[in-house]
Amino acid sequence: MSQIALPAVFMRGGTSKGLFFHRRDLPAARSEWDALFLAALGSPDPHGRQLDGMGGGISSLSKVVVVSPSERPGVDLDYLFGQVAVERARVDYRSNCGNLSAAVGPFAVDEGLVQAADGMAALTLHNCNLGQTIETRFAVAEGRAVVEGETVLDGVAGRGAPIRLSFLEPGGAVTGRLLPSGRARDVLDVPGAGPIEATLIDASTALVIVRADALGLSGVELPDAIEADPALAARLEAIRRAGATAMGLKPETESVPKVGFVAPPADAPTLSGARLAADSVDLTARAVSMGRPHRALPLTAALAFAAAARIPGTLAAEAARPAEGSPVRLGHPSGVAEVAVDLAAAAPPHIARLTVTRTARRLMEGRVLVPARHLSGQATHP
């Protein structure tokens, strides 16, 4: 059977990777997109490896982004994020990927979607999934986004050029409220597990936070240890579902809310084998994304953890080292993530912006091939 070739760019953004498409190169009918994305990434794959596609077998490596110039006043680019399930035939558009958001601006400059003079580019992005506004700043040289730099991002080998992302008015991105229940902490009645105290927060994404010790954990466990405990995985999923119901969300939607647990700063192992010193972090955090423990932190979850750490009364604030006015340093399995929190008001809490620094790199450009049966519209045949 013949294959169809579509222009695409494979990019790393932060600690994620995905395929980037121009909106103009995709079928006019959105109903045709899912089959195309699934085939391009290699899903569904019951073996969980996505060997017949570009995906990497875990949620952070199984993503797509569709970018186009924006017609919205004051906005440069629109982008839509798709989370492609690994083992099932499903593409979820109910959340944003903060890490791949870092690659949107560089992609657009390199593709000529926006004009940027050499120096610092400042672009405003509109995330179509949640209606979020994101400001991004990054260096441009000779008409292309700068890649080389001295910024180290834990979880990514090497160094890169810094990309600053500011998520404006991030509260209520999914549910409409920063604290969906109106409280800093709740008690969830979890089927099969009983009551458990949780913080429900929605800051760039919806997140259910529990204490590590409430799960019988220290909080510094690495992903393999969490994944090796089926009972723990089942309990975390039950907590996530109970939190979803309390937030007014559909429990069966895996991408939101996410679930995670926190603990006070502690010496901790990392995936690289290095030790993370307790005094280098303000809060220890772990997150589960699409049913799998994340090897760093999903950026949107990191934003939510950091926001919670600055809101009095939350479980994250209770566990965090007091450091008002400073970025929140989150200890995760790959190292440390820093998030600057602009808390505009404490009662009721209001977050004006959340700011992080990422790196990104274009890895491959050309055409991605999918069997012709997955696309009925016009495309270029190789």
Secondary structure, 3 states (H helix, E strand, C coil): CCEEEEEEEEEEECCEEEEEEEHHHCCCCHHHHHHHHHHHHCCCCCCCCCCCCCCCCCHHHCEEEEEEECCCCCCCEEEEEEEECCCCCCEECCCCCHHHHHHHHHHHHHHCCCCCCCEEEEEEEEECCCCEEEEEEEEEECCEECCCCCECCCCCCCCECCEEEEEECCECCCCCCCCCCCCCCEEEEECCCEEEEEEEEEECCEEEEEEHHHHCCCCCCCHHHHHCCHHHHHHHHHHHHHHHHHHCCCCCCCCCCEEEEEECCCCEECCCCCEECHHHCCEEEEEEECCEECCCCCHHHHHHHHHHHCCCCCHHHHHCCCCCCCCEEEEECCEEEEEEEEEEEECCEEEEEEEEEECEEEEEEEEEEEEHHHCCCCCECC
